[in-house]
Amino acid sequence: MPLELIFTVSAVITAIGVIVGGIVAIYRIAQTISKSIGLDTKGRTISERLDRVEHQLWENGGSSLADRVNTIEEHAIKTSTELEIIKNFLIPAQTSTIQPARKTRAKKAS
């Protein structure tokens, strides 16, 4: 009888240890997930941070990333147009002013 009691007590203690260990592991995982999804160092939630990112993706009158990209594109088009005008002004289109170095040979009549 005392041997069975010792085995029973040790089995109960082991089961309690396994249960407590599982609860601690689940708590640690929950804390890790909470830290990654929860508040950042400035106290903002993930939805607030995503709102800031989304705000940059759509045109809103000059302060978003899309507005800045559009402005750069407009400047690039303007610059390339001005460069084309200057190139055409400084290097006028030359027609057939270049003469061939050799004259073509005519076939001798036999």
Backbone atoms as SQL, in Angstrom:
CREATE TABLE atoms (id INTEGER PRIMARY KEY, chain TEXT, resi INTEGER, resn TEXT, atom TEXT, x REAL, y REAL, z REAL);
INSERT INTO atoms VALUES
  (1, 'A', 1, 'MET', 'N', 0.811, -1.205, 0.000),
  (2, 'A', 1, 'MET', 'CA', 0.000, 0.000, 0.000),
  (3, 'A', 1, 'MET', 'C', 0.853, 1.267, 0.000),
  (4, 'A', 2, 'PRO', 'N', 1.857, 1.398, 0.829),
  (5, 'A', 2, 'PRO', 'CA', 2.637, 2.631, 0.818),
  (6, 'A', 2, 'PRO', 'C', 3.344, 2.844, -0.521),
  (7, 'A', 3, 'LEU', 'N', 3.708, 1.773, -1.236),
  (8, 'A', 3, 'LEU', 'CA', 4.364, 1.926, -2.521),
  (9, 'A', 3, 'LEU', 'C', 3.396, 2.508, -3.556),
  (10, 'A', 4, 'GLU', 'N', 2.143, 2.040, -3.489),
  (11, 'A', 4, 'GLU', 'CA', 1.130, 2.575, -4.405),
  (12, 'A', 4, 'GLU', 'C', 0.851, 4.043, -4.102),
  (13, 'A', 5, 'LEU', 'N', 0.866, 4.395, -2.855),
  (14, 'A', 5, 'LEU', 'CA', 0.646, 5.782, -2.462),
  (15, 'A', 5, 'LEU', 'C', 1.770, 6.686, -2.968),
  (16, 'A', 6, 'ILE', 'N', 2.980, 6.199, -2.878),
  (17, 'A', 6, 'ILE', 'CA', 4.126, 6.980, -3.369),
  (18, 'A', 6, 'ILE', 'C', 4.021, 7.172, -4.874),
  (19, 'A', 7, 'PHE', 'N', 3.656, 6.117, -5.619),
  (20, 'A', 7, 'PHE', 'CA', 3.496, 6.235, -7.070),
  (21, 'A', 7, 'PHE', 'C', 2.365, 7.191, -7.425),
  (22, 'A', 8, 'THR', 'N', 1.275, 7.115, -6.692),
  (23, 'A', 8, 'THR', 'CA', 0.133, 7.994, -6.960),
  (24, 'A', 8, 'THR', 'C', 0.495, 9.449, -6.699),
  (25, 'A', 9, 'VAL', 'N', 1.151, 9.710, -5.578),
  (26, 'A', 9, 'VAL', 'CA', 1.544, 11.075, -5.246),
  (27, 'A', 9, 'VAL', 'C', 2.535, 11.608, -6.281),
  (28, 'A', 10, 'SER', 'N', 3.486, 10.787, -6.668),
  (29, 'A', 10, 'SER', 'CA', 4.467, 11.244, -7.664),
  (30, 'A', 10, 'SER', 'C', 3.806, 11.480, -9.024),
  (31, 'A', 11, 'ALA', 'N', 2.815, 10.664, -9.391),
  (32, 'A', 11, 'ALA', 'CA', 2.092, 10.865, -10.648),
  (33, 'A', 11, 'ALA', 'C', 1.287, 12.154, -10.603),
  (34, 'A', 12, 'VAL', 'N', 0.658, 12.443, -9.469),
  (35, 'A', 12, 'VAL', 'CA', -0.111, 13.679, -9.327),
  (36, 'A', 12, 'VAL', 'C', 0.813, 14.897, -9.390),
  (37, 'A', 13, 'ILE', 'N', 1.947, 14.807, -8.711),
  (38, 'A', 13, 'ILE', 'CA', 2.899, 15.933, -8.735),
  (39, 'A', 13, 'ILE', 'C', 3.435, 16.151, -10.152),
  (40, 'A', 14, 'THR', 'N', 3.731, 15.078, -10.863),
  (41, 'A', 14, 'THR', 'CA', 4.194, 15.185, -12.254),
  (42, 'A', 14, 'THR', 'C', 3.119, 15.800, -13.138),
  (43, 'A', 15, 'ALA', 'N', 1.886, 15.360, -12.978),
  (44, 'A', 15, 'ALA', 'CA', 0.792, 15.914, -13.776),
  (45, 'A', 15, 'ALA', 'C', 0.606, 17.399, -13.501),
  (46, 'A', 16, 'ILE', 'N', 0.686, 17.791, -12.242),
  (47, 'A', 16, 'ILE', 'CA', 0.564, 19.213, -11.892),
  (48, 'A', 16, 'ILE', 'C', 1.716, 20.011, -12.505),
  (49, 'A', 17, 'GLY', 'N', 2.926, 19.438, -12.476),
  (50, 'A', 17, 'GLY', 'CA', 4.087, 20.103, -13.072),
  (51, 'A', 17, 'GLY', 'C', 3.933, 20.291, -14.578),
  (52, 'A', 18, 'VAL', 'N', 3.413, 19.252, -15.240),
  (53, 'A', 18, 'VAL', 'CA', 3.193, 19.345, -16.691),
  (54, 'A', 18, 'VAL', 'C', 2.131, 20.396, -16.998),
  (55, 'A', 19, 'ILE', 'N', 1.057, 20.419, -16.238),
  (56, 'A', 19, 'ILE', 'CA', -0.017, 21.395, -16.452),
  (57, 'A', 19, 'ILE', 'C', 0.498, 22.817, -16.221),
  (58, 'A', 20, 'VAL', 'N', 1.245, 23.022, -15.136),
  (59, 'A', 20, 'VAL', 'CA', 1.781, 24.356, -14.845),
  (60, 'A', 20, 'VAL', 'C', 2.777, 24.767, -15.929),
  (61, 'A', 21, 'GLY', 'N', 3.623, 23.833, -16.361),
  (62, 'A', 21, 'GLY', 'CA', 4.573, 24.138, -17.444),
  (63, 'A', 21, 'GLY', 'C', 3.867, 24.519, -18.731),
  (64, 'A', 22, 'GLY', 'N', 2.786, 23.830, -19.056),
  (65, 'A', 22, 'GLY', 'CA', 2.003, 24.170, -20.248),
  (66, 'A', 22, 'GLY', 'C', 1.369, 25.540, -20.145),
  (67, 'A', 23, 'ILE', 'N', 0.846, 25.852, -18.965),
  (68, 'A', 23, 'ILE', 'CA', 0.231, 27.173, -18.759),
  (69, 'A', 23, 'ILE', 'C', 1.276, 28.273, -18.885),
  (70, 'A', 24, 'VAL', 'N', 2.468, 28.062, -18.338),
  (71, 'A', 24, 'VAL', 'CA', 3.541, 29.059, -18.443),
  (72, 'A', 24, 'VAL', 'C', 3.963, 29.244, -19.901),
  (73, 'A', 25, 'ALA', 'N', 4.072, 28.139, -20.646),
  (74, 'A', 25, 'ALA', 'CA', 4.447, 28.234, -22.052),
  (75, 'A', 25, 'ALA', 'C', 3.396, 28.993, -22.856),
  (76, 'A', 26, 'ILE', 'N', 2.123, 28.706, -22.617),
  (77, 'A', 26, 'ILE', 'CA', 1.045, 29.421, -23.318),
  (78, 'A', 26, 'ILE', 'C', 1.063, 30.895, -22.953),
  (79, 'A', 27, 'TYR', 'N', 1.321, 31.222, -21.694),
  (80, 'A', 27, 'TYR', 'CA', 1.391, 32.622, -21.259),
  (81, 'A', 27, 'TYR', 'C', 2.536, 33.355, -21.962),
  (82, 'A', 28, 'ARG', 'N', 3.689, 32.696, -22.069),
  (83, 'A', 28, 'ARG', 'CA', 4.823, 33.332, -22.753),
  (84, 'A', 28, 'ARG', 'C', 4.525, 33.570, -24.227),
  (85, 'A', 29, 'ILE', 'N', 3.908, 32.614, -24.876),
  (86, 'A', 29, 'ILE', 'CA', 3.533, 32.787, -26.287),
  (87, 'A', 29, 'ILE', 'C', 2.534, 33.927, -26.430),
  (88, 'A', 30, 'ALA', 'N', 1.564, 33.985, -25.530),
  (89, 'A', 30, 'ALA', 'CA', 0.572, 35.068, -25.580),
  (90, 'A', 30, 'ALA', 'C', 1.240, 36.433, -25.376),
  (91, 'A', 31, 'GLN', 'N', 2.213, 36.507, -24.478),
  (92, 'A', 31, 'GLN', 'CA', 2.924, 37.761, -24.246),
  (93, 'A', 31, 'GLN', 'C', 3.719, 38.168, -25.490),
  (94, 'A', 32, 'THR', 'N', 4.358, 37.220, -26.152),
  (95, 'A', 32, 'THR', 'CA', 5.124, 37.512, -27.366),
  (96, 'A', 32, 'THR', 'C', 4.208, 38.034, -28.465),
  (97, 'A', 33, 'ILE', 'N', 3.070, 37.389, -28.642),
  (98, 'A', 33, 'ILE', 'CA', 2.110, 37.845, -29.654),
  (99, 'A', 33, 'ILE', 'C', 1.572, 39.220, -29.288),
  (100, 'A', 34, 'SER', 'N', 1.290, 39.435, -28.031),
  (101, 'A', 34, 'SER', 'CA', 0.771, 40.724, -27.578),
  (102, 'A', 34, 'SER', 'C', 1.785, 41.833, -27.812),
  (103, 'A', 35, 'LYS', 'N', 3.069, 41.537, -27.594),
  (104, 'A', 35, 'LYS', 'CA', 4.102, 42.550, -27.826),
  (105, 'A', 35, 'LYS', 'C', 4.233, 42.883, -29.303),
  (106, 'A', 36, 'SER', 'N', 4.136, 41.876, -30.161),
  (107, 'A', 36, 'SER', 'CA', 4.301, 42.136, -31.591),
  (108, 'A', 36, 'SER', 'C', 3.072, 42.802, -32.206),
  (109, 'A', 37, 'ILE', 'N', 1.892, 42.508, -31.703),
  (110, 'A', 37, 'ILE', 'CA', 0.671, 43.098, -32.249),
  (111, 'A', 37, 'ILE', 'C', 0.252, 44.330, -31.462),
  (112, 'A', 38, 'GLY', 'N', 0.604, 44.393, -30.237),
  (113, 'A', 38, 'GLY', 'CA', 0.116, 45.445, -29.341),
  (114, 'A', 38, 'GLY', 'C', 0.740, 46.799, -29.598),
  (115, 'A', 39, 'LEU', 'N', 1.007, 47.524, -28.555),
  (116, 'A', 39, 'LEU', 'CA', 1.503, 48.885, -28.645),
  (117, 'A', 39, 'LEU', 'C', 2.997, 48.905, -28.932),
  (118, 'A', 40, 'ASP', 'N', 3.426, 49.916, -29.705),
  (119, 'A', 40, 'ASP', 'CA', 4.851, 50.096, -29.933),
  (120, 'A', 40, 'ASP', 'C', 5.428, 51.009, -28.858),
  (121, 'A', 41, 'THR', 'N', 6.651, 51.468, -29.042),
  (122, 'A', 41, 'THR', 'CA', 7.301, 52.291, -28.020),
  (123, 'A', 41, 'THR', 'C', 6.644, 53.651, -27.866),
  (124, 'A', 42, 'LYS', 'N', 5.939, 54.103, -28.906),
  (125, 'A', 42, 'LYS', 'CA', 5.259, 55.401, -28.841),
  (126, 'A', 42, 'LYS', 'C', 3.802, 55.262, -28.397),
  (127, 'A', 43, 'GLY', 'N', 3.361, 54.059, -28.093),
  (128, 'A', 43, 'GLY', 'CA', 2.008, 53.848, -27.602),
  (129, 'A', 43, 'GLY', 'C', 0.960, 53.708, -28.687),
  (130, 'A', 44, 'ARG', 'N', 1.376, 53.435, -29.929),
  (131, 'A', 44, 'ARG', 'CA', 0.426, 53.286, -31.033),
  (132, 'A', 44, 'ARG', 'C', 0.118, 51.812, -31.272),
  (133, 'A', 45, 'THR', 'N', -1.123, 51.539, -31.646),
  (134, 'A', 45, 'THR', 'CA', -1.506, 50.173, -31.974),
  (135, 'A', 45, 'THR', 'C', -1.141, 49.891, -33.425),
  (136, 'A', 46, 'ILE', 'N', -1.256, 48.623, -33.807),
  (137, 'A', 46, 'ILE', 'CA', -0.913, 48.256, -35.171),
  (138, 'A', 46, 'ILE', 'C', -1.878, 48.888, -36.173),
  (139, 'A', 47, 'SER', 'N', -3.132, 49.048, -35.812),
  (140, 'A', 47, 'SER', 'CA', -4.086, 49.673, -36.740),
  (141, 'A', 47, 'SER', 'C', -3.756, 51.147, -36.950),
  (142, 'A', 48, 'GLU', 'N', -3.290, 51.830, -35.911),
  (143, 'A', 48, 'GLU', 'CA', -2.885, 53.228, -36.072),
  (144, 'A', 48, 'GLU', 'C', -1.658, 53.336, -36.976),
  (145, 'A', 49, 'ARG', 'N', -0.722, 52.406, -36.817),
  (146, 'A', 49, 'ARG', 'CA', 0.466, 52.424, -37.665),
  (147, 'A', 49, 'ARG', 'C', 0.107, 52.127, -39.112),
  (148, 'A', 50, 'LEU', 'N', -0.808, 51.180, -39.352),
  (149, 'A', 50, 'LEU', 'CA', -1.217, 50.867, -40.715),
  (150, 'A', 50, 'LEU', 'C', -2.002, 52.020, -41.338),
  (151, 'A', 51, 'ASP', 'N', -2.755, 52.764, -40.536),
  (152, 'A', 51, 'ASP', 'CA', -3.452, 53.945, -41.055),
  (153, 'A', 51, 'ASP', 'C', -2.463, 54.976, -41.577),
  (154, 'A', 52, 'ARG', 'N', -1.355, 55.140, -40.881),
  (155, 'A', 52, 'ARG', 'CA', -0.327, 56.085, -41.339),
  (156, 'A', 52, 'ARG', 'C', 0.282, 55.640, -42.661),
  (157, 'A', 53, 'VAL', 'N', 0.514, 54.336, -42.797),
  (158, 'A', 53, 'VAL', 'CA', 1.073, 53.815, -44.045),
  (159, 'A', 53, 'VAL', 'C', 0.061, 53.979, -45.174),
  (160, 'A', 54, 'GLU', 'N', -1.192, 53.648, -44.909),
  (161, 'A', 54, 'GLU', 'CA', -2.240, 53.767, -45.930),
  (162, 'A', 54, 'GLU', 'C', -2.411, 55.224, -46.351),
  (163, 'A', 55, 'HIS', 'N', -2.262, 56.136, -45.432),
  (164, 'A', 55, 'HIS', 'CA', -2.375, 57.560, -45.728),
  (165, 'A', 55, 'HIS', 'C', -1.333, 57.976, -46.760),
  (166, 'A', 56, 'GLN', 'N', -0.179, 57.336, -46.756),
  (167, 'A', 56, 'GLN', 'CA', 0.892, 57.690, -47.695),
  (168, 'A', 56, 'GLN', 'C', 0.666, 57.105, -49.088),
  (169, 'A', 57, 'LEU', 'N', -0.195, 56.094, -49.221),
  (170, 'A', 57, 'LEU', 'CA', -0.362, 55.414, -50.501),
  (171, 'A', 57, 'LEU', 'C', -1.318, 56.115, -51.453),
  (172, 'A', 58, 'TRP', 'N', -2.181, 56.968, -50.956),
  (173, 'A', 58, 'TRP', 'CA', -3.190, 57.592, -51.796),
  (174, 'A', 58, 'TRP', 'C', -2.937, 59.088, -51.880),
  (175, 'A', 59, 'GLU', 'N', -3.269, 59.660, -53.022),
  (176, 'A', 59, 'GLU', 'CA', -3.088, 61.101, -53.217),
  (177, 'A', 59, 'GLU', 'C', -3.985, 61.865, -52.248),
  (178, 'A', 60, 'ASN', 'N', -3.417, 62.912, -51.644),
  (179, 'A', 60, 'ASN', 'CA', -4.209, 63.666, -50.677),
  (180, 'A', 60, 'ASN', 'C', -3.905, 65.158, -50.711),
  (181, 'A', 61, 'GLY', 'N', -3.309, 65.625, -51.778),
  (182, 'A', 61, 'GLY', 'CA', -3.107, 67.055, -51.889),
  (183, 'A', 61, 'GLY', 'C', -1.677, 67.515, -51.686),
  (184, 'A', 62, 'GLY', 'N', -0.707, 66.626, -51.736),
  (185, 'A', 62, 'GLY', 'CA', 0.667, 67.061, -51.699),
  (186, 'A', 62, 'GLY', 'C', 1.550, 66.450, -50.643),
  (187, 'A', 63, 'SER', 'N', 0.996, 65.873, -49.609),
  (188, 'A', 63, 'SER', 'CA', 1.856, 65.388, -48.533),
  (189, 'A', 63, 'SER', 'C', 2.079, 63.875, -48.580),
  (190, 'A', 64, 'SER', 'N', 1.443, 63.167, -49.489),
  (191, 'A', 64, 'SER', 'CA', 1.604, 61.713, -49.519),
  (192, 'A', 64, 'SER', 'C', 2.730, 61.318, -50.464),
  (193, 'A', 65, 'LEU', 'N', 3.139, 60.074, -50.354),
  (194, 'A', 65, 'LEU', 'CA', 4.187, 59.540, -51.212),
  (195, 'A', 65, 'LEU', 'C', 3.731, 59.525, -52.668),
  (196, 'A', 66, 'ALA', 'N', 2.483, 59.214, -52.911),
  (197, 'A', 66, 'ALA', 'CA', 1.957, 59.196, -54.278),
  (198, 'A', 66, 'ALA', 'C', 2.010, 60.589, -54.898),
  (199, 'A', 67, 'ASP', 'N', 1.692, 61.623, -54.136),
  (200, 'A', 67, 'ASP', 'CA', 1.760, 62.992, -54.649),
  (201, 'A', 67, 'ASP', 'C', 3.196, 63.375, -55.005),
  (202, 'A', 68, 'ARG', 'N', 4.127, 62.968, -54.175),
  (203, 'A', 68, 'ARG', 'CA', 5.529, 63.295, -54.441),
  (204, 'A', 68, 'ARG', 'C', 6.044, 62.574, -55.677),
  (205, 'A', 69, 'VAL', 'N', 5.647, 61.323, -55.857),
  (206, 'A', 69, 'VAL', 'CA', 6.045, 60.584, -57.057),
  (207, 'A', 69, 'VAL', 'C', 5.456, 61.242, -58.299),
  (208, 'A', 70, 'ASN', 'N', 4.201, 61.674, -58.229),
  (209, 'A', 70, 'ASN', 'CA', 3.582, 62.361, -59.367),
  (210, 'A', 70, 'ASN', 'C', 4.301, 63.666, -59.690),
  (211, 'A', 71, 'THR', 'N', 4.719, 64.397, -58.665),
  (212, 'A', 71, 'THR', 'CA', 5.453, 65.643, -58.879),
  (213, 'A', 71, 'THR', 'C', 6.793, 65.368, -59.554),
  (214, 'A', 72, 'ILE', 'N', 7.482, 64.341, -59.107),
  (215, 'A', 72, 'ILE', 'CA', 8.771, 63.985, -59.729),
  (216, 'A', 72, 'ILE', 'C', 8.562, 63.583, -61.178),
  (217, 'A', 73, 'GLU', 'N', 7.493, 62.859, -61.463),
  (218, 'A', 73, 'GLU', 'CA', 7.206, 62.455, -62.834),
  (219, 'A', 73, 'GLU', 'C', 6.924, 63.670, -63.711),
  (220, 'A', 74, 'GLU', 'N', 6.172, 64.632, -63.197),
  (221, 'A', 74, 'GLU', 'CA', 5.898, 65.852, -63.964),
  (222, 'A', 74, 'GLU', 'C', 7.182, 66.610, -64.259),
  (223, 'A', 75, 'HIS', 'N', 8.080, 66.706, -63.270),
  (224, 'A', 75, 'HIS', 'CA', 9.358, 67.387, -63.489),
  (225, 'A', 75, 'HIS', 'C', 10.217, 66.642, -64.502),
  (226, 'A', 76, 'ALA', 'N', 10.194, 65.319, -64.467),
  (227, 'A', 76, 'ALA', 'CA', 10.976, 64.532, -65.420),
  (228, 'A', 76, 'ALA', 'C', 10.457, 64.730, -66.846),
  (229, 'A', 77, 'ILE', 'N', 9.147, 64.777, -67.012),
  (230, 'A', 77, 'ILE', 'CA', 8.567, 65.006, -68.339),
  (231, 'A', 77, 'ILE', 'C', 8.918, 66.402, -68.832),
  (232, 'A', 78, 'LYS', 'N', 8.818, 67.385, -67.952),
  (233, 'A', 78, 'LYS', 'CA', 9.151, 68.766, -68.313),
  (234, 'A', 78, 'LYS', 'C', 10.620, 68.882, -68.703),
  (235, 'A', 79, 'THR', 'N', 11.497, 68.262, -67.941),
  (236, 'A', 79, 'THR', 'CA', 12.927, 68.320, -68.228),
  (237, 'A', 79, 'THR', 'C', 13.257, 67.641, -69.552),
  (238, 'A', 80, 'SER', 'N', 12.660, 66.485, -69.813),
  (239, 'A', 80, 'SER', 'CA', 12.939, 65.796, -71.072),
  (240, 'A', 80, 'SER', 'C', 12.398, 66.586, -72.264),
  (241, 'A', 81, 'THR', 'N', 11.261, 67.258, -72.094),
  (242, 'A', 81, 'THR', 'CA', 10.725, 68.092, -73.171),
  (243, 'A', 81, 'THR', 'C', 11.645, 69.278, -73.441),
  (244, 'A', 82, 'GLU', 'N', 12.111, 69.943, -72.387),
  (245, 'A', 82, 'GLU', 'CA', 13.028, 71.069, -72.563),
  (246, 'A', 82, 'GLU', 'C', 14.333, 70.609, -73.199),
  (247, 'A', 83, 'LEU', 'N', 14.835, 69.459, -72.821),
  (248, 'A', 83, 'LEU', 'CA', 16.061, 68.930, -73.398),
  (249, 'A', 83, 'LEU', 'C', 15.877, 68.639, -74.883),
  (250, 'A', 84, 'GLU', 'N', 14.742, 68.108, -75.257),
  (251, 'A', 84, 'GLU', 'CA', 14.454, 67.831, -76.670),
  (252, 'A', 84, 'GLU', 'C', 14.401, 69.127, -77.478),
  (253, 'A', 85, 'ILE', 'N', 13.785, 70.173, -76.913),
  (254, 'A', 85, 'ILE', 'CA', 13.711, 71.475, -77.599),
  (255, 'A', 85, 'ILE', 'C', 15.115, 72.050, -77.779),
  (256, 'A', 86, 'ILE', 'N', 15.920, 71.998, -76.736),
  (257, 'A', 86, 'ILE', 'CA', 17.286, 72.532, -76.821),
  (258, 'A', 86, 'ILE', 'C', 18.105, 71.732, -77.822),
  (259, 'A', 87, 'LYS', 'N', 17.962, 70.423, -77.821),
  (260, 'A', 87, 'LYS', 'CA', 18.700, 69.576, -78.763),
  (261, 'A', 87, 'LYS', 'C', 18.308, 69.895, -80.204),
  (262, 'A', 88, 'ASN', 'N', 17.016, 70.072, -80.443),
  (263, 'A', 88, 'ASN', 'CA', 16.561, 70.400, -81.795),
  (264, 'A', 88, 'ASN', 'C', 17.015, 71.790, -82.225),
  (265, 'A', 89, 'PHE', 'N', 17.154, 72.700, -81.281),
  (266, 'A', 89, 'PHE', 'CA', 17.589, 74.053, -81.604),
  (267, 'A', 89, 'PHE', 'C', 19.087, 74.090, -81.895),
  (268, 'A', 90, 'LEU', 'N', 19.880, 73.402, -81.103),
  (269, 'A', 90, 'LEU', 'CA', 21.331, 73.435, -81.273),
  (270, 'A', 90, 'LEU', 'C', 21.822, 72.512, -82.380),
  (271, 'A', 91, 'ILE', 'N', 21.167, 71.413, -82.571),
  (272, 'A', 91, 'ILE', 'CA', 21.560, 70.458, -83.607),
  (273, 'A', 91, 'ILE', 'C', 20.396, 70.347, -84.587),
  (274, 'A', 92, 'PRO', 'N', 20.367, 71.252, -85.561),
  (275, 'A', 92, 'PRO', 'CA', 19.237, 71.193, -86.501),
  (276, 'A', 92, 'PRO', 'C', 19.285, 69.904, -87.326),
  (277, 'A', 93, 'ALA', 'N', 18.134, 69.497, -87.756),
  (278, 'A', 93, 'ALA', 'CA', 18.031, 68.266, -88.542),
  (279, 'A', 93, 'ALA', 'C', 18.741, 68.467, -89.869),
  (280, 'A', 94, 'GLN', 'N', 19.700, 67.634, -90.139),
  (281, 'A', 94, 'GLN', 'CA', 20.455, 67.731, -91.382),
  (282, 'A', 94, 'GLN', 'C', 19.828, 66.792, -92.390),
  (283, 'A', 95, 'THR', 'N', 19.582, 67.341, -93.549),
  (284, 'A', 95, 'THR', 'CA', 19.017, 66.490, -94.596),
  (285, 'A', 95, 'THR', 'C', 20.180, 65.829, -95.337),
  (286, 'A', 96, 'SER', 'N', 20.118, 65.692, -96.592),
  (287, 'A', 96, 'SER', 'CA', 21.137, 64.957, -97.343),
  (288, 'A', 96, 'SER', 'C', 22.321, 65.859, -97.692),
  (289, 'A', 97, 'THR', 'N', 22.977, 66.438, -96.740),
  (290, 'A', 97, 'THR', 'CA', 24.148, 67.277, -97.010),
  (291, 'A', 97, 'THR', 'C', 25.434, 66.470, -97.000),
  (292, 'A', 98, 'ILE', 'N', 25.383, 65.262, -96.560),
  (293, 'A', 98, 'ILE', 'CA', 26.576, 64.421, -96.535),
  (294, 'A', 98, 'ILE', 'C', 26.698, 63.731, -97.884),
  (295, 'A', 99, 'GLN', 'N', 27.855, 63.924, -98.526),
  (296, 'A', 99, 'GLN', 'CA', 28.103, 63.320, -99.839),
  (297, 'A', 99, 'GLN', 'C', 28.822, 61.989, -99.644),
  (298, 'A', 100, 'PRO', 'N', 28.509, 61.024, -100.478),
  (299, 'A', 100, 'PRO', 'CA', 29.207, 59.754, -100.374),
  (300, 'A', 100, 'PRO', 'C', 30.686, 59.906, -100.752),
  (301, 'A', 101, 'ALA', 'N', 31.554, 59.124, -100.159),
  (302, 'A', 101, 'ALA', 'CA', 32.987, 59.210, -100.423),
  (303, 'A', 101, 'ALA', 'C', 33.329, 58.690, -101.801),
  (304, 'A', 102, 'ARG', 'N', 32.623, 57.704, -102.318),
  (305, 'A', 102, 'ARG', 'CA', 32.872, 57.133, -103.645),
  (306, 'A', 102, 'ARG', 'C', 31.645, 57.289, -104.504),
  (307, 'A', 103, 'LYS', 'N', 31.937, 57.347, -105.753),
  (308, 'A', 103, 'LYS', 'CA', 30.828, 57.328, -106.686),
  (309, 'A', 103, 'LYS', 'C', 30.545, 55.874, -107.039),
  (310, 'A', 104, 'THR', 'N', 29.308, 55.563, -107.278),
  (311, 'A', 104, 'THR', 'CA', 28.970, 54.183, -107.621),
  (312, 'A', 104, 'THR', 'C', 29.457, 53.901, -109.037),
  (313, 'A', 105, 'ARG', 'N', 29.857, 52.706, -109.265),
  (314, 'A', 105, 'ARG', 'CA', 30.376, 52.333, -110.572),
  (315, 'A', 105, 'ARG', 'C', 29.235, 51.893, -111.469),
  (316, 'A', 106, 'ALA', 'N', 29.327, 52.313, -112.648),
  (317, 'A', 106, 'ALA', 'CA', 28.325, 51.899, -113.633),
  (318, 'A', 106, 'ALA', 'C', 28.822, 50.654, -114.359),
  (319, 'A', 107, 'LYS', 'N', 27.925, 49.826, -114.782),
  (320, 'A', 107, 'LYS', 'CA', 28.270, 48.599, -115.458),
  (321, 'A', 107, 'LYS', 'C', 28.675, 48.939, -116.911),
  (322, 'A', 108, 'LYS', 'N', 29.769, 48.361, -117.343),
  (323, 'A', 108, 'LYS', 'CA', 30.243, 48.618, -118.711),
  (324, 'A', 108, 'LYS', 'C', 29.341, 47.918, -119.696),
  (325, 'A', 109, 'ALA', 'N', 29.089, 48.583, -120.730),
  (326, 'A', 109, 'ALA', 'CA', 28.287, 47.976, -121.784),
  (327, 'A', 109, 'ALA', 'C', 29.181, 47.084, -122.621),
  (328, 'A', 110, 'SER', 'N', 28.745, 45.912, -122.944),
  (329, 'A', 110, 'SER', 'CA', 29.591, 45.044, -123.743),
  (330, 'A', 110, 'SER', 'C', 29.111, 44.877, -125.136);
